[in-house]
Amino acid sequence: MRIAFTLEQCWHRVPGGTAVAALELAGALEERPGLELIGVAARHHEPPPEQWRPPIAVRHLALPRIALYESWHYLRRPRVETATGPIDVIHATGIVMPPPTSPVVLTVHDLAYLDYPELFTRQGLRFFRRALDLALRDASLVLCSSLATLERCREAGFEDDRLRHVPLGVRATRATPEEVARVRGAYALPERFILWTGTVEPRKNLAGLVHAFSLLDSDAELVLVGPAGWNEDIERHLGELPTEKRDRVRALGWVPRVDLEALYAAATVMCFPSLLEGFGFPVVEAMAQGTPVVTSQGTSTEELVSAAAGLLVDPRQPEEIAAALGRVLGDATLAERLGNAGLRRAADYTWARTAELVERAYEEASRAPD
């Protein structure tokens, strides 16, 4: 079976979790006999940065990204097959909807623009709403990264018989003590610290986390890891802290993926109080290192920490976030119990399992009548 697999997000300024998901899935699908994946992207003069280079061959359409997105969404051309040749299924791994010249399997990580339109630009909202209209009309199957996303897709108008729950995976090995020591030294990390990782954007609720840190009575420091995204200013939030608190916050920015596992392992607790997530890679990555987690209820991260694998808080209540962090930081027995439960829970999330479910979706879509 030949699959056209969209990978344009690898060239985005901030590829983010959608690119991680697409690249990891592509690698896992390559291990499955009987599947041939052909990457599809817009015209580019250079490959993406090394850490975002696909594990499969990519064929390029004639248009650059913005022109391609607009042409796909309003002119419904060019055909994916002009780059790939004959295919059985198109897998749109992000919300951009190519024309349905073959059955389209669409991955939806979240519909945040419906719930928090104020966090998006007018142009972004126009783009996402057009994509949703096309998906409602043209997608054969919709793969949802979480049950929360599946329910939101149902509310948005997708019929149940088109929705499939396909959780993502995690590729993580336990960091060794030597790796943890190396990372501690490289970043001058304190002995006890709260870790947050992600792309800096309003939905991640850094303002709520910083406020919670201001309320916390603990000697633990706060370490923020992730690239600058959009519409969020970390320094403004940190500037509102008292001096003694501000001095105990480290914003590391982007760090190489090779260091992330040891950073998670070194942390005393991982805090991820996002307002809305489609899956929540940082949560499951921290659990895979045995690090206790404090995260949000009412979104996909609540699913990740089921079976008592983390503490849940209302992300809009900094007092709740601070109280939960205080519990973990002040109770070694609780921290150990949460860490062990997280390890067991993270083992359920494998890319091999994701690839198996996705292959089933390809087979189902390819058999569907025109």
N, C-alpha and C positions, 0 to 999 in steps of 0.2 A: 504494500500500500504506500503510495507517494503522498506526502503531506507538505503543503506550503505552510511555513511556520514563520510568522512575522516577528522581526527582531529589531525594529527601528528604535525602540527605547534604549538600545545600547549606545546610541549616538546622542541621546538627550544630554543637556547640560548637567542634570542631576538624574542619572538613570534610576536610582532608588530600588525599592523592593520589587517593582514590577519587572525590572531587568534581571534582578537576582532570580526571581521565580522562573522567568523564561529560560535563562541560561542553565539553571540547575535541571529544569525539566527536559530541556533539549539533550543534555548529557545523559540523563536517565533513559530517555526514549531511544537514544542511539544504542543502548544495550539490549533492546528488545528486537529479536529477529523478525523479519517480515515488514519492518517499517523503514522507509527512506524519507528522512527529513531534508527539506530544502529551505534554507533561510531566505527570507524576503525583507528587503529594506529599500529605502529611497536612494537616490544618487548621492554618493559621497566621494570626496577626493582622497580621504584618508580613512584607515580603519579606526575603530573606536579605541580608547585607551586600553592598555594591556589587560587590566583587570576586568574589562567588559567585552573581551573578544569571544565570539561564539565558538562552541565546540563543533559546529557544523558549517559546511560551506554556505555562503550567503550570495544570493544573486540580487542584482540591483535593478530597479526600475529606472526609467529615464528621468523622472522628475525629482527635484530636491524635496526635502521633507514637507515644508509648509504647502508647497504647490501640490504635492501628492495627497496630503491629508484633505485639502480643499477639493481636489478633483475626485477623490474617492467618495467624499461625503455629498457632493453636489452634482457632479457629472456622472458619477458611478463608473469611472474608468480611471486608469487603465486596468485591464484584466491582470490578475496575478500571474496567470499562465504565460503572459508575454515574457516574463523573466524565468519561470520555472519549467515551462513545457507542461504536458498533461499531468494532472494531479487528481487524486481521489477526494481530498478534503483540504480546506483552508482552515488553519488554526490561527485565529486572531488572538494573540496573547495579551493584548491590551484593548482598550475601549475603541480604538480606531477601527472602523468597519470597512473592509474592502468589499467590492461588488461581489455578490454571491454567484459567481460563475461556476463554482463547485459548492457542495455543502459547506457551510461555515460553522465551525465550533468556536465559540467565543468564551474566553476566560474573563470573568468579572471579579475583581478583587474587592471593590467597594463602590458605592454610589454616593460618596461623600458630598458631591455637589448638590444633591437633592436635599440633604439634611443641613448642610452648612454653606448655603450659596454665598453668604457674606465673606467667606474665606477665599473666593475665587474672583478673577477678573471678569468683566463683561464678555470679553472675547473667549475666555476659557469656558464660561457657562454656555455660550452659544455653541461652541465646539462639542461639549459633552452632551448637551441636550439633543443636538443633531445625531450624534453617535447613538444615543439611547433610542431615538425614533427609528433609526435604521436597524438597530439590533432587535427591537421588538418586531419589526417587519421581516428581517432577513436571516436571523441566526437560527440554524437548525437545532443546536443544543447550546446551553449556557452553563459553563462550569463555574461554580461558586466556591471560593476559597474557604468559606466558613458557613455555618448554619445561619449566622446573623446576616451575612450577605445574601444567602439564598432567600431568606424571609423578606429582605428589602427588595430583592428582584421581583418576588411575587407581588409585593405591594405596588411596585412600579408598573406591573401589567404583564409580566411573563407568565405564561401558563405553566402549571405544575409539570406537565409532561415534557417540557423543554428544559427543566432545571435539574442539575446534578450537583451533589455535594462532593467536591474534590479537594480535600485539604492538602496543603503544601507539605514540604518536608524540611528537614534540617540536615546539613552535612557538617557534623562536628565530632571531633574526637576530644576526649578529656585532655586538657592541657597538663603537661607535666610540671612538677615543682620547679624544674630548671627553666621552663618557658615562662612560668609566672614570675620567677625571680628576674629574668631578663627584661620582661615588660615593666615590672615595677621600677627597675633601674632606669630603663630607657625614658620613661615618662615621669620619673620622680614621684611615684604614687605614694600616698600615705598608707599607713597600716590598715586603717578602717575607712572605707568610703562607700558612698551610694553611687551607683552607676546608672546613667541614662545613655542610650544610643538611638540614633535615628537621623533622618533628614530634618533640618531645622525649618519648621513651618508651623503655622498656628494650630493646626489640628492635633499636633503632638503635645500641646498643653504644657510647654515649658514654663509659661507664666505661673500655672498652678503648682508645678513642681518647685519652682524657686520660692513661691510664697510659702509652701509647706516646709521647705528647708529653713525659712526664716523663723518658723514656729517651733522647730525641732530642738529639744534639749538633749544634745548629744555631741560628743567630740568627733563624730564621723564627718568626713568632708564629702563634697559633691563633685563628681567628675562627669562632664558632658562630652559625648563623643559623637561626631557626625558632621557631614558637610553642610554648608549654608544652602538653604533652599529658597524660600520666597516668603515675603510678607511677615517676617518675624525678625526681631532684633534682640538677640541674647543680651548684648551689653546694656540695653535699656532696662531689661528686667533685673540684671545683676546690679545695676546702678541704684536700684531701689532698696537694696539690702543694707543693713547696718555694716559698718566697716569691718567689724570682727567676723561677720558672716561672709562678706564678700571675699575676704582673704582666704576663706576655706572652700572656694569654688574654683575648679579648673575646667576651662573649656578647651579641649584638645583639638577640636575640628576633626577633619577627616583623618583616619588612621588606616594603614594597610590591613587588608583582611587577615594577613598572616598573624597580626597581633590581637585580633578581636577575641579569639577563644581564650587566650591567656588573660585578657582584660576582664572578660566575664568571670573567669575562675578566680581572679584576684579580688573581685568586688565582695564586700560584705553583704550587700543586698542590691538587687536590680529593681529600679523603680521606673515603670512605664505607664504613666497615667493619661494615655491618649484619649481624646474625646471620641474618636471613631477609628476603627481599624478593619481592614478586610481579612487579615490573618494575624499578623503580629510577630514577625521574625525575631525581633530582639527578645521577646518573652521566651520563646521556645529555645533560642540559642543560649540564653542564660540558664534555663532549666537543664539543658544538655551538659552544662558544666557543674551541676549540683549547687548552683547559686540560688538562694531564696528570692522570690519575686513578689513585688507589690504592683498590682496593675488594676485596670478599670473593669468595673462591672458594666453590663448593658451593651457590650460590643463583643467582637470576636475573641478578644483576649480572655474573656470570662470562660469560653470553651476550652482554651488552652490549659488553664489552671484548674479544671475540674478534677475531681478526686483529691481535693485538699492539697493541690500542688502549689498554692500561692495564696496571698491575701488579696481580697477584692475591696475596692474603695469606689466611692462616687468621685469621678475625676474633677467635678466642679466644686468639691468641698476640700480646700487645702487642709482644713483641720483633720479630716478623715485620713488624708494621705500622710500627714505628719504623725498621727496616732499609730497607723499601721507600721510606718518605718520605725517608730520608737519601740513598738513591740518586738520587731525582728532584731533591732540593734541591741535591745536590752535583755534578750532571752536566747541564750545559746542553744538551749534544747529545742525551742521552737524553730530557730533558724536551721538546725540540723534536720529536723523532721520535714520542713518544707523543701529543703535541698534534696533530700532523698526521694521524696514524693515527686519532685520535679524531674529528677533523673529517670524515674520509671515512666512518667508521663511523656517525656520527650522521645523516649524509645518508640512510641507509637507513630511518630511522624517521620516517615522515610520517603525519599524521592523515588525509590523503587515502587512503593505502594502508590504514590501519585501517578507515576508513569503507567502502572497497570490500569488504573481507573481512566486515565486519559485515552489509552489505547482502546478500551472498551467504548468510549464515546466516539472515537474515530470510526470504529466498526459499525456502530449504531447509526451514525450520521450518513455513512456511505451507503447503507442499505435502505435509507429512507426513500420513499417514492418522490419523484419530482413534483 
